[in-house]
Structure formats: structure tokens, C-alpha cells
Amino acid sequence: MKCENFNIILINIDGFRKDKINSCKNLEKIKNDSLYFSNMNTVAPYTFASLHSVFSGLYPSKHGVNGYYNIFKFKKDQVVTFTELLQKNGYYTSYDIIDDSVIPSQGFDEKNVFDEKTVDFNKRHSEMISKLALKEKFFLFLHYTEMHKHLVNAVIQKYDQESNDDKYFQNLQENDDRFNSYLPYCDAYIKNIIDTLKNEKIYDKTILILFADHGTSLGEKKGEKFYGVYCYDYTLNVFCIMKIPGIKKQFIEDPCRTIDFFPTILELAKIKPTNELKSDGESLLPLVEKNNNPEREIFAETGGLYGPWPSPEKHNVFCYKYDSKKIIYNQTPNTWEFYDLNSDPDELDNIYKKNSDIIKLYKKRLENFLKTNNILE
């Protein structure tokens, strides 16, 4: 792929559900014209851990942000981010985020923080792109939180987050309608970004990556009103749309992870990582080229602020997914779950059986991951 000197814009649509793309005509249009990774999985279903993994290519246990209260414990002296490497290779790097703690700050020439309560994302981000269009090549990370803002007001501030008995879990249709009511904001934002790139005449020299850091609950599982509590697919199985000039559209259904962004962006920028640079991810480009790649294993972890077993200091819910099957370990109550995602995509029927050979295999793989990453003492 010939991508030297292309700009790179990475946009996180905070909390966006993959199943809502077809309700946004502009988002769906760019999906249908781009590389669409339909089986993208976040390694942690909440923003802080998820985004630190995106920029480092590492699981939370390795980069340090492995709990809501550990947002300032990123191992910046030990971990290299892809923005540092882009910066060293001539990219002007910039971000616009809700808070300085959301992503690793190293490797940025320009740092911007918005006030979520008053920000006009369309105007602000259009102006930022227009300014950066004068650069020879740039990397820009944009944090879009408009829907997150509305959901905080409508769910977090309205319902008792520690209650499992309120009406939220009994009104899935109402919750779905509420989420849908915020989609027009997002779709107008996507149109504005595309229009700005075209107006500045940099659309054909810009790699545009759209993704969600995690999904959002509509009340599918009792105990999770928002996100970050459990490791179910409605918050883990996210999406990635990658528009690369000159590359034909393609739907990629292979399982992949948000840690795979790290080596992918370096490859697109033609930056060869050194042998000392460690990443848990693998480039997404071989999946595009269909080189008979082995299926990638999916690991994820979380420790919620709320729910039945909150653990903001350290993750305590873990899962392993492979071959459309998933095992979940809830460390605090010491319980296990197992799901066949082909026959049970909504994860309604826990078929965990201690003596099952296939479950033993999945359990061993997850336990090995936890031990290898020093998660289990």
C-alpha cells in the first residue's frame, strides 16, 4: 500500500454501538466505500483502558491503566506510543480530547482539550482540520463524545447505578429509542468531517479511521446500565472503518483487536518498528490482503465502577474469545461463563460445564493469558 506522506485522522466515536451504523446514512456510506472491520474487538470496554491500549498496542496489564482509578499510571517511561514514532518521522501530531488523562500525551506537538458541555464539535473539528491542512503531513486524533454526553445526562444522572432492580432493565425499547435519538448528531458530524476534508482538498491524501472505543448497554444484562461492568459483546464487539485513498472497499469479517491499530498505523506510515518495540497487536493489513492468516485470539478485561462486583482499582472480569466461542471469568465472585456465539449471539445461555473438554481448553487459554500478564497472583 502506497501511503507515504498521507495524513492520518483517527476518530473515536465514544460509546457508539456497531448495530447502529445502518441508522446513520453518512456513516453507512463511508463504511460501504471503505475497509470495514466488522469483527473489531476492544480489549477493555471503557474509554481510559481502551484508548491507552490503542496508542500503545499493549494490553492494560502491560501499559498500566488497568483500572478506573489507575488512569494516571500509564508507564510512559517504559512504553512507546505510535504518536511518538509518527512525530519522529515528520508528522505534525495533534489531538482534541475531553480530558488530558484519556490518552497518552507523549508524541504530540499540539494538545487540545474541549469542554463537553459547551463544545460545538462540527465547528471546532472542522477548523482544526482546516488549520492542519497547511502542514506537509499530520496525524490528528479526535474524541467525539456528543452521544456520551447525552447518555450521561439521561442514564448516569437519572438512575441509581448501584441498583439492579430499577425500571431501566425492564424498558429495553425505551433505552433503544433514547440511544437512537442521539444518532443524528453523530451522522451530521461524520458528514461535516468528510465535507471539510473535501473542501480543503486533502480527502484523497488522508487516511481516515473511524472506530468506537467500546459499545454501550441498552439494559441487555442486569447490572450494567452504561458500559465497563461486563465483558459481553454489546460493549466488546465494536467496529472500525478505514478509508485509505486508492484502496478498494472491502468488508473484513476476521476477528481483530483495537491493539492492532498500533502496528497498522505504523505500517501505513511506512515506519519500521525496532526489535525492542513490543506490541501485543498485529497489523490489520494482512487481513485486507487475505493471506490465509490464522484467526486472532481475543482477550478483554474490565473492572467497573458499578454493577454487582465493582473493582475500580484493578480489573476483575476477563474473557477469551476464539472460533465464535467465548469464556468469561468473573474473578470477584469466582464464577465462569461460556457461550457459543453462533447459536447464541446475545449471550443469553451460559453453557459452562466444568468437565467439558472444549471448555477446559478455553479455560486453560484464558488462565495462561492471565498468568503470563501477571494479572493473577
RAWOGI-V454934 format. One record per helix or strand of 2 or more residues. SS is the DSSP state (h for helix, s for strand). FROM is the first residue (numbers start at 1). LEN is the number of residues. If there is no record, write none. Layout:
# RAWOGI-V454934
ss=SS from=FROM len=LEN
ss=SS from=FROM len=LEN
This chain:
# RAWOGI-V454934
ss=s from=7 len=7
ss=h from=18 len=6
ss=h from=25 len=8
ss=s from=35 len=3
ss=s from=40 len=2
ss=h from=47 len=10
ss=h from=60 len=4
ss=h from=68 len=3
ss=h from=82 len=7
ss=s from=92 len=6
ss=s from=110 len=4
ss=h from=121 len=12
ss=s from=138 len=7
ss=h from=146 len=11
ss=h from=167 len=4
ss=h from=172 len=10
ss=h from=183 len=17
ss=h from=203 len=3
ss=s from=206 len=6
ss=h from=233 len=4
ss=s from=240 len=4
ss=s from=250 len=3
ss=s from=256 len=2
ss=h from=260 len=9
ss=h from=285 len=5
ss=s from=298 len=5
ss=s from=317 len=6
ss=s from=325 len=6
ss=s from=335 len=6
ss=h from=357 len=16
